[in-house]
Amino acid sequence: MRSQMLAARAAALFASDLPSGSRPSAAVVESAIAVSVRRCGGTRGCAATLAAAYGDYPETAVVRMRWARSVVQSVYEPSPALVLAA
C-alpha cells in the first residue's frame, strides 16, 4: 500500500507544473499533487499523463519521473535517522 501511494503521488507530481530539478517544500509538493489530481480527474488521469509523456518524450520523461520519485520520497518517507530515533 505504501509503495502504491508513493507511486500515485509521484505520478501526480510528474503531471504537475513544478519544474524538474527543483526542491520544493513539503507544502508546495502537497499543493502541486492536489492540483494535479484535480486537473487530471484523479490519480488515473495523472497516470495517463505520465504514460503519454513516456510515449511522446521518453528521454525527458525518465528524468522527470526520477525527480518526482525523489521529491515524493523525501517528503513522505521518513529518513532512517528519524525512524531509529523514535
C-alpha positions as CSV (number, residue, x, y, z in Angstrom):
1,M,0.0,0.0,0.0
2,R,2.8,2.4,0.9
3,S,4.6,2.0,-2.4
4,Q,1.3,2.4,-4.3
5,M,0.7,5.7,-2.5
6,L,4.3,6.9,-3.3
7,A,3.8,5.9,-7.0
8,A,0.5,7.7,-7.2
9,R,2.0,10.8,-5.6
10,A,5.0,10.7,-7.9
11,A,2.7,10.4,-10.9
12,A,0.7,13.4,-9.7
13,L,3.9,15.4,-9.1
14,F,5.1,14.3,-12.6
15,A,1.9,15.8,-14.1
16,S,2.3,19.0,-12.1
17,D,3.6,22.3,-13.3
18,L,6.6,22.3,-11.0
19,P,9.9,22.4,-12.8
20,S,12.1,19.2,-12.8
21,G,15.1,19.6,-10.7
22,S,13.5,21.9,-8.2
23,R,13.5,21.1,-4.5
24,P,10.1,22.3,-3.4
25,S,9.0,22.4,0.2
26,A,6.6,19.7,1.6
27,A,3.7,22.2,1.4
28,V,4.4,23.1,-2.2
29,V,4.6,19.4,-3.1
30,E,1.3,18.6,-1.4
31,S,-0.4,21.5,-3.1
32,A,1.1,20.6,-6.5
33,I,-0.1,17.0,-6.1
34,A,-3.6,18.1,-5.1
35,V,-3.9,20.5,-8.1
36,S,-2.6,17.8,-10.5
37,V,-5.1,15.2,-9.2
38,R,-8.0,17.7,-9.6
39,R,-6.8,18.8,-13.0
40,C,-6.3,15.3,-14.3
41,G,-9.5,13.9,-12.9
42,G,-7.9,11.7,-10.3
43,T,-4.9,9.6,-9.9
44,R,-5.7,7.6,-13.0
45,G,-5.6,10.8,-15.1
46,C,-2.2,11.5,-13.6
47,A,-1.0,8.1,-14.6
48,A,-2.4,8.6,-18.1
49,T,-0.4,11.9,-18.4
50,L,2.7,10.0,-17.2
51,A,2.2,7.3,-19.8
52,A,1.6,9.8,-22.6
53,A,4.8,11.6,-21.7
54,Y,6.7,8.3,-21.8
55,G,5.3,7.6,-25.3
56,D,5.9,11.1,-26.7
57,Y,9.1,12.1,-24.9
58,P,10.7,9.0,-23.2
59,E,14.1,10.6,-22.8
60,T,12.8,13.6,-20.8
61,A,10.0,11.6,-19.0
62,V,12.6,9.3,-17.4
63,V,14.4,12.3,-15.9
64,R,11.2,13.9,-14.7
65,M,9.9,10.7,-13.1
66,R,13.2,10.2,-11.3
67,W,12.9,13.7,-10.0
68,A,9.3,13.2,-9.0
69,R,10.0,10.0,-7.1
70,S,13.0,11.5,-5.3
71,V,10.9,14.5,-4.2
72,V,8.0,12.4,-3.1
73,Q,10.3,10.0,-1.1
74,S,12.0,13.0,0.6
75,V,8.6,14.4,1.6
76,Y,6.6,11.3,2.5
77,E,9.1,8.7,3.6
78,P,10.8,9.1,7.0
79,S,14.5,9.3,6.9
80,P,16.3,6.3,8.6
81,A,17.8,8.5,11.3
82,L,14.3,9.6,12.3
83,V,13.0,6.1,12.4
84,L,15.9,4.9,14.6
85,A,15.4,7.9,17.0
86,A,11.7,7.1,17.5
